[in-house]
Amino acid sequence: IIVRALIAAPVVNSFSLSTRYPSQPSISIPSLRKWNSAISLSGAPDLASSAPSIHDTTAKSADLSSSASKFWKWQNHDIFTEVRLPVHNDDGRTNKPAVVLLHGFGASTTYWRETMNTLQNEGYEVHALDLLGQGRSSKPVPIETGTSVPPSSPPVEIGANTNEKVEYSINLWAKLVDDYAKEHNVGSDDDRGVVLMGNSLGSLVALAAATGDFVGTIPIDTDESSYLAGTRDEESSSSRIRGICLFNCAVGLNSRNLLKNPTYDPVQRAILNWLFDLFDFFIFDNELLLTYALNNIVTKDLLRDALKSLYTHDPERVDDELVDSFYYPAKLGGSGAVEAIRQIYTNDAGLTPMEMHEKYDDVLDSMPLHLIWGMEDVVTPI
């Protein structure tokens, strides 16, 4: 129950997104019929991350093999990335937009393994990243807080726990995505552009990156511009975004944004706020409890059972690879993993997707926007 709650809690959303977004035209990606399996969290076990990882910050997307996984250096952190180039083109080039995949809370590029296969086979250039603090990417934590050191020969390669304090937010990750796209010239050749696809909080990262909401909001952002969002005036736009797909979009970095539900009265908000404070004090802001849970409670069997309870349609898709993608980052992340979980649950929740739309309605109304929700979703049912 605890593990399932940890997986589910940051994405809870009880008020409708679809009623607040205008209808948009379809973007040029495989039809939704083909996406029945592709958008699933647990795809077929043929992930490219089994290839050896290397540290390389200079490779351009057109220079990569058809499937490659590697660590990319960002702000001194190791960011795990995967790239798939179209399998039917000898030179890996395509006239279709590049696709960037952004996972949800506690997940990784493994989230998208079947999606990557489908898009690659359809002729798309695909990029997937493990967001900072999650998956195989670095989990920063100041050394004085007692960060643990992963084993010298871990079963999977994990980015180093950098000796640094970061403030996790949707905009921090949006800056990461924008810098990655800029450094690797994603979608720049032939003006193909980029489609951002996010699940859960990854959807919010996609919205923040597409609108440039992160610009000037975080200390490490010294560049007052956005590669993906570009500049915009009444007559033209230099945006590289060709569309956004939001799969089960989260209401915020964490569930505190539920307090913004316009149907709640002041008494309901006060009660919910008190409950959130209570949970934060006893659980989510309790480093000792979180550390104990990761070290002594979380096991592969427990994770497998929790994940299968979320995949009622086809529980057998919860295989060893999927379980390991949650297990090893939690176990090998040490104090950095604890700090990431603590901050995600307790930091400011940021803008809701509805607030993002109200703030950037001119931008979002002008581009294709797909909102997709599982009709039988067991975490956040419609």
N, C-alpha and C positions, 0 to 999 in steps of 0.2 A: 504494500500500500504506500509506504514511504517513497520507494523508488518511482512508482507510477506517478505519485504526486509531484516529485521533483521533475520528472519529464514533462508533465502536463501543465503545471501551474503557470509558467510564464506565458502561455499562449491562450489562456482562457479569454473568451470574448463573448459576452452575453447580449450585446446589442448589434443589430444588423449593419453590415458594411454595405451590402448591395443596394439598400435603399438610399444611401447617401452618395453613391457614385453614378455618374451618367453612363448611359450605354455607349460602348465604343466599338469601332470596327475591328474585325479579326486581323491579327498580324499573320504574316506568312510563315507559319510553322506547321508541323504535321497536324492533321485534323485531330479533334478531341477524341474521336473514336480510337485513334492509334495511341492515345495517351492513357487509356484505361490502366495499363500496367506501368507505363513509363513514369507517371508521376508518383508512383508508390515509393514509400520510404525504403522498402526492402526489395531490391531488384535481384537479377540473376547474379551469381557469384563469379563474375569474370572481370573484376575491377583491375584497372591498369596500375593501381598502386602497388601491385606485387613486384613491379619493376624496381630496380635499385634507385634510391633517391640520391640526388646530387645537389650541391649548393651552387647555383648559377643565377646571377642577377642581370645578365646581359642578353640572354637569348631572346630573339624576336619570335613571334608566333609562327611566321612562315618558315623559320629555320628548324622547327621542331619536327620530330618524327610523328607519325600518325597518332601515337599514344605515348604520353610522357608524364611522369610524375617527378616533382622536385621540390626543394625548399627554396623560397625566394626571400631575400633579406629585405625587411621593411622596418625602418626606425630601430635597427639593431636586433629585431626579432626574426625568428624563423617562421615563415608562413608556408604551410604545405599547399601545393597547387597541383592540379592535373589539367592536362591539355589534350584534347582529341581533335585531330584534323580529319576532314572528309576522307572516307576510305575509298571513294570511287575516283578521286582525282590524284594523279601521280605526284603533282607538286604540292598537294595539300591546299590549293587555292579554291575559292568559291566566290560566287557573286551574292551569296546570301549573307545576312547579318551575322556577326559573331554572337554567341550566346554565353552569358556569364551566369553561373548557378550559385546561389547563396543559401546555405542550409539553415536549419532552425536550431533552437536551443540544445546544447549538449551533443549535437550531431557532427557530421563531417562530410567530406566528399563522398564517402561510402553511401550516404543518403541518396545520391544521384546516380548510382552506377548503371541502373537500367535506363534512366533518362539520357545519360551520356551515350550509351550504345545506340539508342533510338535516334537521337539527334545526329550523331556521327554518320549513321547509315543513311540518313536523309540528306546528307551533304552539308551539314553545318560544322563550323569551327566552334568547339566547345571549351570553355574554361570553368573550372570549379576550384574554389578556395576554402580552406579551413580558416574560419575567422579567428583572429587573435584571441587566445584564451580558451579555445575549443579545439576539438579534434586533435590532430597531430601538430598543430601550430604551437608556438611558444606560449607559456602561461606565466607572464611576468609577475614577480613578487620580490620586494626588497629583501636582501639576504639577511638583514637583522631580524626579520620576522620568523626566521627558522625554516627557510625553504629546504625541503629534502632533495637529495640528488638521486636521479633515476639510476638504475643498475647500469653497469658499464656495457652490458650486452643485452639490451631489452629485446623482446621478441619482435617489436616494430620500432622503427625510427621515430622518435618524438623530438620536436624542436626544443632547444635549450630553454630552461626557465631563466629568462633574463633578469638581472638584478636591477629592477626598475619598478616604480609604481605607476600604474596607468589607471585612468578612470574610464571604465567600460561604459559605452553608450552606443546608441544607434548611429550617431554621427561619427564616432571614432571608426567604426567598421565601414561606414560609407566612404570616409577618407581613405581607408586602406584599399577599398575596391577601386576608387578613382585613381589612386597612385599606381595600382597594379595595371589597370587598363592603359594609363599613360605611358608607363615604362615599357610595356610590351606592345604598344601601338595597336591595341585591340580594336578591330573594326575600322582602322584608319585607311587601309588600302582600298582604292576605288570607291571611297566614301560609303562603304557597306554599312557602317553603323553597328550598333550593339542592341541586343535584346537582353534585359535583365530579368532573371527568374528567381524568385525567392519563396521559401517556405517558412511559415510562422514568423519569427522575428527577422528572418532573412528577407521577407517581403518588405518590412519597414526599412531595412538597409537599402533595398532596391529603390524604394521611393525617395529616400534621402540622397542617394547617389544620383538618381535621375534628375532631381530638382536642384541639386547643389546646396541643399539645406545645411550641410556640414560646414560650408565655407565660412571661416572666421569664428567658428564656435568652439574650437578645441585648441589647446595650447600648442600642439605640434604642427598645426596648420599654418605654415609661413607663406604659402602660395594662396593669394586671394582670388583664385580662379578654380574652375572645375573642368577637367578634361572631358568628362562625359556630358555634363549639363551644358557646358559652353556658355555663351552669352546670348541674350535675347532682348529684342526691342520690338516696337510695334510692327515693323516691316519684315524682320528676318530673325532667324535663330541659327546658332552654330552648334546646337545640340547634336550629339552622336547617338542619342537614344532613338531606337526605331520601335520600341514597344516594351511593355512591362507585364509580366505574368505574376500574379499573387496567388499562391496556393495556401489556403487556410491562414490568411493573414492574421498576425497577432494584433492585439489592441495596443501594445506598447512593449517596452523592454521587459516589463513585468506586469502583473495583473492590477497594479494600483490604478491604472488608467480606467478601470471599471468605474471608479468614482466619478468619472466624467459622463457617465451615462445620463442623458438628459431626462430620462424617465424617473430617476431617483429624486426623492425629496430630501431636504436637509437632514432629517432624522435618519433615513436610510444611509446617507453618505457618512454621517457621524458614526453609525454602528459599524459599517464596513471599514472605515478608516481605523477604528479601534481594533477590529479583528486583524487587519493587516499589521498594525503595530505589535499586536500580541504575537502573531506568527513570526514576525521579524525578530522580536526580542528572544523568544524561546527556541527558534529553529534557524531561520535563514541568516540572521546576523550573529549566530552562535558558532564561532570558528571551531571550538572544541567539539561540539556535537557534529558539525559537518565533517571534520577530520575523522572522528570516530566512525561515522557512517561510511565514508569512503574506504577506510582501512579495514573495518571489521564486519560491516553489514553487506556491502555491495559485493556480490559474487557473480560469476557468469550465469549460474543457474537462476539466480534471482532476476538478473537483467533479462534473461531469455523469457522467463515467465511473464515479467512485466511487459515486455515488448509484444509477446504473443497475445496478451490481453488487449492490446491496442490494434491488433491486426486480425480482426474476427473474420474477414473475408477469406484470407489465406494465411493462416498462422505458420505454415511450413516455410514461408519465405523468410522467416526469422532464422537465418542460418548462422554458422560460426563466424563468418566474416562480419555480419551486421552486429552481432553481440560483441565481438572483439573491438569494433570501432567505437563502442561506448566504454568498454571495460578498460582497455589499456590507457587511453588518455586520462581517465579518472584515477587509475592506480599509479601511473608513472608521473602524473602531473604534480604530485606532492602538494606543498602549500600553495603553489600557483593555481592548481585546480580548485582548491578550496576557496581561494580569493576570487576567482572568476565566478564561481557559483554564488558566493556571498554577494558580490556586487550586482550581478544580474538580477537577483531577487530584491535587493534593497536600494539600488541607485534610483535616481529620478527616472520615471518611466518614459519621459520624452513625449513627443507628439503622438496622438492617435492617428490612424490613417485618414480619418475624417478631417482632423485638424490639418493634416498635411495637404489634403485636397483643397480645403478652404484657403489655405495660405498660398498654394500654387495652382489655383484652378485654371489659370490661363495656360500653364505648362501641361498639366495632366489632361485637360480637356482636348488638347491638340494632338495627343499621341494615342495609339492603340493600347488599351488596358484590359487585360483579362483577369477576372476574379473567379477562382475555382475553389469549390468547397465540396468535400465528401458528404453526400446526403446521409450516410450512416456513420459519420465520424463519432467515435465513442468518447473523445476528449472534449471537444467543443461542438456539440450537435447544433444544427441550425434551429 
